[in-house]
Amino acid sequence: MRRPVCVFGLAFVLILLIYMYLFPLPELSFDEIDGSEAVIIGQVDKKEYRISYGKEILVIYLKKVQVINPQTLDVKNKKLQLSDVWPESDLSQIKGVLCYMKDSQAQEPKLGSYIRISGKFKEFAKAANPGEFDARNYYGILGMQIRLQNGVVLEESSKYDGFREKLWKLRQYLSALIDVCFKEDAHIIKAMLLGEKTGLDEDTKLLYQLNGVIHILSISGLHISIIGMGLYKLLQKLRCPIIINVIISICFMHSYGIMTGMSISAIRAIVMFAFHIAAGIFGRTYDMLTAMAIVGISILFRQPFYLYHSGFLFSFGAILAIGLFFPTVEEKLLGESKIEKVMSTSLSISIVTLPVYLCFYYEYPLYSVLLNLIIIPGTTLIVYDGLISIAAAIIYLPLGKYTAFPARLIFRFYEFCCNSTLKFPGSRSILGKPESWQIFIFIVIIVVLVLGSSKWTKLQFWQWLLAALLCITMRFHSGLVITVLDVGQGDGIYITDENNNRYFIDGGSSSKSDVGTYQILPFLKAEGADRMTAIFVTHMDSDHYNGIAALIEDMAQGGIVIENLIMPDIGEKSRSDAYYELVGQAKAEGINVLYIHKGESIQNGKLKLTCLHPDAGEDREDTNAASTVLYLEYEAFSALFTGDLEGDGEKSVTEYLAENEKIIAPDADTLTKNDMTVTNKDITLLKVAHHGSRNSTAQSFLDIVSPRIAIISAGRDNSYGHPHAETLERLNNAGCRIYRTDEGGAITVKVSNGKVRVEEFLEHFY
């Protein structure tokens, strides 16, 4: 059997996937201690500096954690005995804690030491929307179950890991030299050579990410190969005995990995490097795929859930692409020029890692295949120049500044190439997140193409490859879908239909910062919404519009195209500075700005949106009372979106509906929602106004609207107490099924074939 270790590794992965699907680990939740004061004991496993709210703070990774029993703890005086450690409790599940120290001047404990530290427990944020980054799962895979904020070290053991601590000090010293030599480019060099991403500029990170070349900013196989093989070949030229050479090279690279944080890609690259150079000693031929299988099995044996980690999948996917798919692609090239062979390597990696890109980023940088042909060779030069500059700076500091010039020049060239590429049409292909069955079919086709490569003609090979790409990038829509996002204390509503009409109503939050960047944009990308038909703003409270600016900025960078921004057609006196700023920002990016008032409607196919409020040119002191109210019709289904409507505005809409009862009568007679029949006199769905405030959704309003489903968008534990008990009571008495984003996360309503289905993101299907 060829490559038995690889076959065993494949079987091992398949068994893991089946087991994790059938027996998922119970999700850890520490709601009861979230926000509470705590004292813990643990071993310092890792430390780094991060920028938080513009300040640099120390972050400590603790393992082997024990939580002190609060019943025996005097928090004020921090007095305890080691016997006070909880032996039996739910908190015994906490094995790792990420500690954010109180300030930048915090005591820096040594690696490997045990510390007693006080602070406030804070749960990692769990994704509450499709496409949102799940910090709880991400850090859980890394062994961190909870974080500790405002940490203060109370006590530190005298014993610590001297070797690792010296490597940490060396890293700090090298970091300082890089700061002096590379100036404004220092953060990039430190990320590439030291694995230090503290000061990495967000704009630079985003630029590299959008172009598909962010991999050069991490310690990867490329960096390990350059440094490790460079050392090995240097010792060879110095006629160092091969055994001594191998030992020195492996030990050096292992130490380098520890110093830089030992990421998954670094572990994989260092172990494979060790196999590579050690193969000659034992008279064996180095096999890249066998070495990859060994290190992959070792990592997954310790933590199976790395199968859901993007770094693991990208790193090992790239090796699979080079070892398995590249030979087939090279064989099926239409020609045999060197350029085509170089391109085939980049193309192979891009194709094999495409599912990973789409599952984690939901978009694909179309020109990254070509851009990497420029970036990767330049990266080799940067790494060598960085090492030379550091060595020169150690000898004579001014010399290091001069030798750093070539790398800095290459960075300028990179920036030019990346910025230019973003201007090309289709530079960012927002394809959305593929379904599991699409990924399965894609993998099956790729495997068949590799195993049966000799049976396929060149034309057949490329035809089947195209079929695989179409399979994983196609998105299928049926019926009407409405998603009320969990944006915290605010509103964000997405509407789409089978004709790819896409609307968004509001988009803001007063409890989540950068809601457009971290909740709305990831959701839209995951849905494959590369173009928005229109975005409605109901009124100019920040919790309804402050995330829309991020969408407009993303459009300026070649992202989601917004065709229309629709604002409430209110009077000049009611148009605030924020109103004009948003309109100006939209017009500057070429977005068509429209104004809507009562009686106007938009219809695309079966989907119709009618404005019921406000009147044209209406002036109101209360912005909530002037909220735009939209009535949606789709076959027998109807929905009412009310913004923050209350007071006189709600009274006006109630009177209008009473006088025009036929406006809420869809054409079809009935529509079934599971065991519920909705007659043509009912509103199927009501987005409850003002987050469930007692001052909105009055009984007279409910008597007219008679909704069957009520969705409330509110933040968890918000300071307003939304939704208020009085509103919930009125909705219950009206016979509504109530869904809340603060409890179920994003709420999705699907209307298809005369049926309505409601799904809560955090509770799966209802």
N, C-alpha and C positions, 0 to 999 in steps of 0.2 A: 504494500500500500504506500503510495506516495504521500509524503507529509502527514503521517499519522497524528502528529500533535495538532495540526491544523484541523483535521477531521474531528478529533476529540474536542478541540476548542469550539468548533461550530455546534457540535451536539450539546456541549455545556451551555452555550448561549441560548440555544433553543429551549432547553430544559428550564433555564432560569426565567425566560420570558413566559413560558407556560405557567410556571409555578407562581410568578408574581402576578399574573393575570387571574389565576384561580384563587390565590391566597394573598391578596394585597395586605401589606402591613397596616395595622390600625393607626389612624392619624393621631399624632400626639397633640393635645391641646392643653394649654396652661392658662385658661381664662381666669381661673380663680386667683392666680398669683400675679396676673398682669397688672403692672403699675404699683406693686407692693414693694416695700423696702426689704432687702435681703442681705445676708452675709453668707458667703460661700467659701469653700476651700477647694483648690484645684492646682494642677500642675501647668506651668506656662509652656505651651506647645509651640506657639508662634506669636510673633508680634510685628506690627507694621504701623506706619503713620498714614492717616487719611485726612482728607479735607472735608470738614463738616460745617456747613453754614459759614463758609469763608475762613474757618479756623483749622489749623492743623492739630489733630488730636491723636493720642496713642490708642491703638486697638490691640487687645490681647486675646489670643485664642487659648482657652483653658480646657484641659481634658482631665479625666479622672475626678470629676466634680462631686462634691458632697454639699448638700444644702443644710444649713443650720436650722434646727427646729425653732420656729418663731415663738413657741410657747415658753421656751427657756432662754430667749434672747432679749436682752435689754438693748434695743436698737440705738437708743440715745447714747448710751455709754459704751456700746459695742463689746460688752463683757460676755464671754462664753467659755465653756470647757469643751475639749474634744469629744467628751462623752455626750455632748448635746447634739451631735450629728444625727440626723434622722436615719434610723436603720430600716424602717419599713414605711413607705408612703408612696404616693403617686410621683413625688418629686425624685424618687430613685431612678426614674426614667431619664432624668437629665444627666447626660454623660459629658456634654460639652457646652460651654457658654462663651459667647462672643462679648467681651467686655470693652465698652467705650469709656475711656478714662475721663475724669471730670474736666481736666484742662491740659494744655500742651506742656505744662510744667510738672505733670504728674510723675511720680516716682516710676522709673522704668525697671521692672523686675527682670531678673536674668532668666534666660531660656533654661528649661528643665527644673527650675526651682518651684517649690510649693508656696502659694501665697494665700493669705486670708484677705478677702476683699469685700467691701460693702458697696451697695448701689441699689438701683431700682430695676426690678425685672420688667422687661418689655418683650412681648411676643413678636416674632418675625411676622411681617405682613403676609397673609395668604391671598393668592389671586382670587378676586371676586368677580372677574369678568373674563370671557374668552380672550385669549391673546395676551393677557396681562402677565408680567413677570411674577413668578411665585417664589418669593424670598424664603418662605418657610421650607419648601421642598429643596431649594438650592442649597441652603445652609445645612439642612438635615442630611443631605448626601455627604456633606463635608464633616458631619459629626457634631454640628452645633445645633442644639435644640432650642435655645432661647438666648436672648441678649441681656446684658446688664448695662444700664446707662448711669452716667455720673459716677463711675467707679473710683473708689479710693482704696489703695493698698494699705491694709492695717498691719500686716506682718508678712515677712518673707523668710523662708528657710535659708540656712547658710549653705546648703548643698545645692549645686546646680550643674548643668552640662557645660563644662568649661570649653570644650571643643566647639560646640554650636554657638556659644556666646562669643567666642573669638571670631568666628565667621561672620556673626552679626556686626561686630565692631568693624571688621574689614569691609563689609558692605557699606556701612555708614561712611567710612573713610573714602572709599572709591566713589560713593555718591557725591561727596563734597568736591572731589577732584573733577568729576564730570560737570558739576554745576559751574565751576570756574572755567573749564575748557569750552563747553558747548553753549553756555549762556541760555538763550530762549529755547534752544533745541535740547537742552539737558534732559527734560522729562521724557523725550522719545528715546534717547540713548539709554537712560536708566531703565525704561521698560524693556528695551531689547536685550540689554546685557545683564541687568541686575534683577529683573522681574519686579521692579519697583514702579507701581503705577499711581502713587500718591498724587503727584503733581501733574498727571497727564491731562492736558487741556481737553475739555469736552468737545470743543470745535474740531480739534485735530482727530480725536477718537471717532467722532461722527463722520468726518470726511473720509477716513480710512475704512470705516465700516460700510458706508454707502457704496464704496467702490470695490468692496470685497477683498481688501488687502490688509485688514486689521490683524491678520495672523502674524505679520512681521513685528507687531508690538508685544508679542509674548515670547517667552522662552520656549522654543519649539525644536523639532527635529533638525531644522535648518541651522539654527544657532548652535545646537549641540554638535552637529556634524562639523561645522566650520571650526569651532574651538577645539573639540576633541581630536578630530583627525589632524588638525593643524599641529597640535602638541605631539601626537603620535609620530607624524612624519618628521617633525623637527628632531625628536629623539632618535629616529632612525638615521637621519643625516649625521647626527653626532655619534653614530655607531654604538648606541646604547644596546646592551643585550636584550633580545626580544622579550624574555620573561620579565626583566626589570622594566622595560618600556611599557609592557602591558599593565603591570601592577601600578606603575606611576600614573599612567594615563587614566586607568579606571578609577583609582583613588582620587585623582585630581577632579575628574568629572563628577564623581559622587559628591565630593566636597562642594563643587560648584553648584550642583543641584540643591544641596542643603542651604547654601548661602542665598540662592535665588527663590527659595520657597517651595521647591520640589512640586511643581504643578504636575497634573496628569500627563501632559505632553512631554514634560521634562523627564518624568519617570520612564515613560515609554522609550524616549530617545536614548537615555543614558543606559538602560538595560540592553537595548538593541546594539548600541555602540560597544558595550562590553562583550557581547556575543561575537560581534564582528571582529574585533581585534584579538579576541582570545581563541578564535577558531583555528588560527594558524599554529598555535602552540600544541594543540591536540591532533593536528593533521586532519582537521575536518573542514568541509566546505561550508561557508556561511550561507544560511538560507534566511532571507529577510522575513518571509511569511511565518516560518517556524518560530523565529525569535519573537515576532509580534504576537503569535498565539500564546507563547509562554508568559510573556509579561501581561497580556490581556487577561488570561485565566487567573493569574496571581492577583491582579487588581480587583477583578469581579468576585473572586472568592472572599475577599475581605469586605467588599461593599458592592453587592449585586446591582444596586440602584444607580451605579455609574452608567448603566445602559441608558439612563434618562438624562445624562449630563452632556451638554453640548461639547465641552472641551474633549471629553473621552471619545465621542462619536466623530468629531472632526479629525482628531489626531489619528485614530485607528482607521477611519474611513479613507484618509489620504494614503496610508500605507497599502490598504487593500486595493485602492485604485492603481497605484504604481506597480504592485506585485502581480495583480490578476488582470485588471481591465486594460492597462496600458499596452501589454504585448498584443492583445487582440486588436485594439484600435490602431496600433502601429502597423499591424499586418494588413488591415483593411483600408489603409490610406490610399487615396487615389494616385498619389505620387510618392516618391521616396526622398525628397529633398530634406536637407537638415532642418530647415525652417519648419516643415510639416512635422517632423519628428519631435522637435522641441514643443510645438503647439499641441501635439497629441498628448504630451505629459500633462500640461495644464488643462487640456480638455478632459482627460480621463478623471483627474481629481475633481474637476467642476461637476461632471456628470454624476459620479459616485456619491459625492457629498451634497448633491442637490436636495434630497429629502431632508437632510439635516438643516440646511439653510431655510427651507420652507417651513419646517416644524418649529424653528426657534426665531426666525426673523421675518417670515412670511413674504419676503421679497427677494429677488435675485438680481445682483449687479451684472447686467448682461455683458458688459465689456471687460469684466474681471479676467476672463480667459486671456485676452490680449494684454491687459494692464500688468498681469503677473509676469509676463515675458520680459517686461522692463523692470518691474519692482524687485523680483527675486535676485537677478544678477547684481543689481545695485545694493541689495541688502548684504550680500557677501562683502562688498567693498566697505560698507558702513561698519560692519562688525570688525573687520580687520583694522580700519582706521580708528575705531573706538578703542580697541585694545592698544594700538600703537600710541594714541594720544594719552591714555591713562599711564602707560609706561613712561612716556616722555615727561608727563607732569610730575611723576614721582621723582624723576631725576632732576628736572628743572621746570618749574611751573609755567613760566612764559612759553617754553617750547611746546607744551601740551596745547596751548591756545592756537598756535600756528598749525600744528599737525591736525587739528580738528577741522580745519577749513574744508577739505574735500567732502567730508561727511555732511557738513552743513550745506554745502552746495548741492549735494544729492537730494537733501531734504527739500530744498527749494524746487528742484526739478520734479520731485514726487508731488508736491503741492500743486504745481502747474498742471501736471498730467491728470491728477485727480479732479481738480476744479474744471479742467477742460472736458473731461469725460462726462461729468455730470450735465454738461450742456448738450450732449448728444441725445438725439431722440431715443426713447426707450432705455435710457441708462439705468433706470430703476424700474424693474418689472415687478409690480405688486401682484403676486399670484395667489396669496392666501395660504392657509394651512390645509394640506391634503388630508383626506380621510385615511383611515388605517388600511382599507382595502386597496386604495390607490398605491400606497407605499408597498404593499405586499406584491401587487401585480408588477410594479416597477422593478422590484428586486428579482422577481422570478424571471422577467425578460432579460435582465442584465446577466443573471446566472446562466440562463440558457445560451445567451450569445457567447459567453466565455467558454462554457463546456463544449459547445458544438461549433466552435469558431471555424473549424476546417470544413464544415458542411455548408456554410453560408457563403454565397458570393458577396462581393463588395457591396453591390446594390441592395441585396437582401439584408445585409448587416445594417446598413444605414437606414433602411426602411423600418426595420424592427426597433432600432434605437430611437428613431423619430416617434414611433408608436408609444414607446415607453415614456418619452418626454411629454407627449400629449396626454397620456394617461394620468401622470402625476400633477400636471399643471391645469387640467380642465376643472372648472367649478360648475356645479349643477344647482339650479334654483327651481323651486316649484312653489306656487302659491305665494301668500303674503307672510312676511316675517317681521315682527316688531320686537325689538330688544330694548328694554329699559336698563341702562347700565348702572352699576353701582359706582357712582362717582362721589360717594360720601354725602355730605350735606349739599345737594345741588341737583341738577337735572342733566340728562344726556340720553336722548331717545333716537334709535336707529330704525328706519323703515325701508324695506326692500321688497320687490316682487319678482315674478318670473321673467319679467322683461328687463331686469337689471336697472329699474328706476330706484335710485337710492336717495333717501332724504334723512336729514338729521335735525332734530328739534332741540335747541339749546345745547349747551356743552360747557359746564362750569362747576365749580365746587368751592365752598368756603372752608372745608375741612381737609382736603387733600391738595398738596402743593403740586403744581405742574400737571394738573389732571389731564390736560391735552396730550402731553408727552408720554405719560405713564399709564393712562387708562384708555383714552379715546383713540389715539392713533394706533396703538397695538391692536385694539379690537378691530378697527376698520381694516387694517392690513391683514389680520387673520381671516377676515371675511372676504378678502380679495377685492375690497372696494377701492379700485384704482381711480374711480371717478364718482364724484357726488353730484347728483342732479341739482340739489339745493340744500342749503343749511338755513333753517329758520331760527331767528332769535325772538323769543316771546317778549322779553323786556330786558332792561339794562341793569339788573342786579348782578353782581360779580359771579354769584353762584350759578348763573345761567349762561354766561358768555365768556368767562376768563380763560376757558380752554380752547376757544375757537381760534385765538391768535396763533396757537401752536400748529393748528391745521393749515392756516394760511402760510406760515413760515415754512412748513414742510412742502407745500406746493411750490414755493419759490426755489426749493432745492431739488425739484424734479419729482416730488412725491405725488400724493393724491390730488387730483385735479378737482377743484370746486367750480362748478359752472355758474351757480347763482347764490348770492347771499340775500335772503329775504328778511327785511326789517319791518317792524310795526309802523304803519303809516300814521304816526301820532303828530300832534301839533308841534310847532317850533319850540314852544316854551317847555315841552316835555322832553326834548331831545338834549341829552346831557353831553358833556365833553367826551365821555366814553363812547357814546353813540356815534359821534362824528369821527372819532379816532378809529373805530372798528370799520366804519364805512370807508374811510380814507385808506386804511391798510388793505382792504379788499380791492378797491379800485386800482391801487398801485400795482397789484399783482394781476390785473386784468380780469378780475372776477366781476361778473355782471351783478349790479346791486339793484334789487327791486324792493318795492314797498307794498305792503298788503293791508287791506282793511275789510270790514264786514261786507259780506256778499260776494267777494272775489273768490275764485276757485282755480285749482290746477288739476288737470286730468291727464293721465297717461295710461292708456289701456283700461283695465278694470279698476285701477286705483284713482280715487278722486279725493282731493283735499279742499275743503271749503272753510274760509275764514268766517267766524261768527262774532268776532270782537277784535279790535275796537272799531269805532266809527272813524271814517276818514278825517284826519286833522284833529282828532280828539285830544284835549289837554286835561291831564289829571295830576294832582299833586302826588298822589300815591301811585308809584310805578307798578306795584302789584296789581292794582285795580285796572291798570291799562294793559295787562298782559294779552298777548295774542292768543286766541282760542281757535284751535283747528279741529274740524270734524272730518274724519276719514271714513270713506265708504269703499268696500271691496266685496262685491257680490252681496251676500246676506250679512256680512260682518260689518260692524261699525265701531268706531272708537272716537273718544273725545280727549284732546290734549289741552290742558287748561293753564299751563305755566304756573304762576303764583296767584291766579285769579282769586279775589276776595272782595268783600265790601260792596260798594256800588257797582263795580265791574261785574261781579257774580250776579247781582240782582238784575243788571241789564241783560245779561245772557239768559237768565232764567225767564225773564219776561219775553225775550225774543223767541225762545224755544216754545213757550206756551202759546204764542201767537202764530208760530209757524211749525206746528207739530209734524207736518209732513216732511220737514227737513231731516228728521231723524228716523225716517222709514225707508230702509233699503228696499231695492226692487224685489228680491227673493222673499218668500214667505217665512221660511224657518232656516235655522242653522244649528247643527248639533254640536255641543261641547261635551264630549264624553257622555255622561248621563243627563246633560242639561240641554233643554230646548230653548233657544232664544227667539222670541217672536219679533215681528217687524215693528213693534212698538218700543223695543228696548235698545239701549246702547249696549253693545257687547262688552266693550272695554272702556273704563274710565281711568285716565292717569290723574290721580287725586291731586288737587291743587295745593300749592304751598307746603309740600312735604307732609301733608296730613295735619296742618294747623287747625285749631278749633275755630279760627275765624274764617274758614273757608268750607266748602262742601256742606252748605246749609241743608236742612231737611227739605225746604221748598225746592231747592235745586235737585236733590236726589229724587223727589217725587216726580219731577218732569223727566229726568234723564233715565232713571231706573236701570242702572248698570248691573251687569251680571258678574263682571270681573273688575276688581279695583286694584291698581298697582300704586304703591306709595314709594317714592324715592326719597330716602332720608339717610343721614349719617349715623353710624353706630354710636350710641351714648352721646348724642349731640346735646349741646348746652341749652337748646330750645325745648327739649322734651318732645320733639316730633317723632312719631305722630302722636297727637294728643288723644287721651282716652275718649273724649266726647266724640271726636271724629270717627274713631274705630267703632264706637257703639252705634252711631248713626249708620255706618256702612254695614255692620252686622245685621241691624234691624231691617235694612233694605234688601237683605238676602244676598249680599255680594260675597264672592270668594276673594279674600284679601291676600295679596302678595306684597312683600316688603323687601326692598333691596338691602336694608340693614340686617335682615335675617337670612335671606336666601341668595344674596349677591345679585348678579344680573338676572333679570326676568325676561324670558323669551316666549313670545306668543306666536305659534305657527298656525296658519289658516290654509288648509288644503283639502280639496274634495269635500267641501261642506262640513269639515270638522275643525275644531279648535283644540290645540294642545298647548299647555303651559308648562314650561320647564324652569326650574330654579338652578342656577349654576352651582351653588354650594350643596344642593340637595339632589342633584341629578334630575330625574324625570318624575313629574307629578301627574 
